[in-house]
Amino acid sequence: MDLIRRDTDYAFRLAAKLTAGYADPKALSAKLLAKETQVSYALTCKILQKLAHTGLVESVMGPKGGWKLAKKPETIEFRHLIEAIQGPIAVNRCLLGNFKCPLKKKCPARPKMAVLQTKIDDFLKELTLKEFVNKEPENE
């Protein structure tokens, strides 16, 4: 089982391409994005709509229209991309807020799963889209 689904991986590609063109005020067409990321045009359009719905990208109308990031790449947390496509990120169901497990208080696995969930959450909050596409490690 993949933790990151195929369409989410495609969203990473599209977001990386939009990040590379962020400084250029020109929007990129869905056809160009599809071609350069090797994602089908139909799926590119579907993913861009999901990303637009969450405010990560925006469409520009007109003959020179297309798509661009709606926010600075350094302000987009990597988890936002995943959640826009897949929904909430959870190691297992028992860590979702609304799941009522009868073993919640005495489950031996839950505490370790909660630690893993925290580490994943922290990593995905700290990793920005800018850092994702940066090939050089950032100096801290």
N, C-alpha and C positions, 0 to 999 in steps of 0.2 A: 504494500500500500504506500502510495506517495503522500507525504505530509504536505507538499506543495503540489497542487494539481497543475495539469498541463496548461489550462487557460490562465492560471496565475503566473506561471513561468512566461507565457506570452505577454502578459501585462508587464512583467519586469522588462522584457525586451523593448516593448513600446515606450515605457517610461524612460528607459535609458536613452533611447533615440531622441525623445523629446527633451531630455536633460541636455544632451549634447548640443541641441539647437536652441537652448534656452536664451542665450545672449543675443541671438538673431531675432529681431522682431517679426520675422516672416513665419507664418503658420505652415505646418507640414500637412499635406493632404493625406487622407486615410489610405489612398492607393499607394502613395510613396512609402508611407510607414509600413504597409503590408509587404510591399516588395523588399524593402531594405531589412526587415526583421524576419522575413520568411514565415509570415503568419498569413493565413488566407484573408482575403479582403473582407469577407462576411464576418469572420471571427474578430478581425481587427475592429470593425465597426461596432460590434457587440461589446467588446472590451472597452473601447473608448467611451461608449455610452455609460457603462457602469462606472468608469473612472470620473466621468463628467457629473454623474448623479451624486457622487460623494465630494465633488468640488476639487478634485485633484488636477483635472484638465478642463479646458474650455474650448468650445468651437468658435471659429471666426468665420463669419458669413462673407459671401462675395466671391468674385472670380479669383481672387488670390487668397481665398479662405482655406481653412484646414483646422488643425489642432495644435494646441500649445499647452504647456504647463500653466496652471492657474495660480501656482504659488512658487516661491523660490525653492529650488531643489534641496537646499539645506534645511528647509522647514518641513519637508515631507518625510515623516517617519516611515520606515519600511513596512511596519505593521499596517499602515493605512492602505498600502497597495494590496496586501494580502486580504485584509478585511473587506476591501471594496469588491473583490472577486469571490472570495470563499466565505466571507462572514467571520464571526468571532473565532479566534484561535484558541483551541483548548486541547490539552494533552489527552484528556478523556472526558466523558460526559459528567462525571461526578464533580468536575471543577467548573462547570458552567453554573452560573448563579441560580438558575431556576430549576435545576435538577434535584429532585428529592430522593435521595438514596437512603434506604432503611439502615444501611451499615455505616453511614457517614461518621458517626462518633467512634466506632470501634474497628474501622477498616485499617488493616496494616499497610495497605498500599497508598492510601490517600495522602499521608504526610509527605512521602517521597515524591509522589506525583505533583503535589503542590509546590515543592522545592523546584522541580524541573520546570513547572509552569512559570514560576517566578523568573527563573533564569532565561527562559525563552522570551517572556514578556519584556524583561529588561534589555535583552539584546536587540529585539525588534524596535523598541522605543529609541534606543541610542543610535542605531544605524539609520542614517538619512539617505535619501535618494542620491544626494551629491556624493556621499561616501561610497555608496554602492557602485557608482559608475567611475569613481576615481581609481585609477590603476596603481597609483602610488599610495602607500600607507601614510595616513595623516600623522604629523608630529604632534605629540601631546605634551 
